[in-house]
Amino acid sequence: MADRLLGVAEAAERLGVGERFIRRLVSERRIRYVKVGKHVRISDTALDAYVEASTVEPVRTRRSGFRAAA
């Protein structure tokens, strides 16, 4: 089954960002895209891959207790 190709506006809406941000990702080649004539299309899997690559895992630290004030 083929991936659905989204326009810039649809991709921006899906990520909850502005169209300008999506266009910047495309111009900086930070996201995979398809050119259909003069139009830019971004696949669902490309958006998922971008989100996965941009996800930052939390740092888990152990607190060794509270120290007394000096």
N, C-alpha and C positions, 0 to 999 in steps of 0.2 A: 504494500500500500504506500502510495506516495505521500510525502510530507506536505502539509498545507503551507503555502507561501503567503506571508503576511506583508501588507504594505507598511510603510513607515509609521503611519498613524495607528494602525492596529498593533504593531509591535510596541510602540510607545505606551499605548493604553494597557497592554498586557503586563508590561513591566512597571507601570505606574510612574512613568517619567514623561518628559516633553519630547516632541518630535525632534527638536534641535539636538538633544542628547543622542538619540538614535542615529541621526545624520553624522554627528561627530564620531560615533563608534565606527560607522561605515567609512568615513573619510580617513580615519586613523588605522583602518583595517584591523580593528580589535574584535570584530565579529564577522562571522561568515555571512555572505550575502550573494544574491543572484541578480544579475542585470538582465532585465527583460526590456529590450529597447532602451529607452531612457529612464525606465522605472527601476527602482531598487526594491527587491523582495527579500524577506528574511524568513527562513524556515522555522517551524516550531522547534526542531531539534537544535538549531543554531542558537535560539534564544535559551533553551534549556542548558546547553553547553556553556554559554556565557554566564548564566546565573551560577552554575556549578563551579566554574573556574573563579568566579568573583566572591564566592562564599568564604567567609573567614570563620574558622572554628574558634570557639571560646577557649581561653587559656584557663586551665584549672590549676590553682595554686593552693597549697596547704598553708593555713595560717598556724603558726607555732604558738599561738596564744597571744594575749595582750601583754605588752611590756609596761612596767610601771613608769610613770613620768619621773624625770630626773630632777 
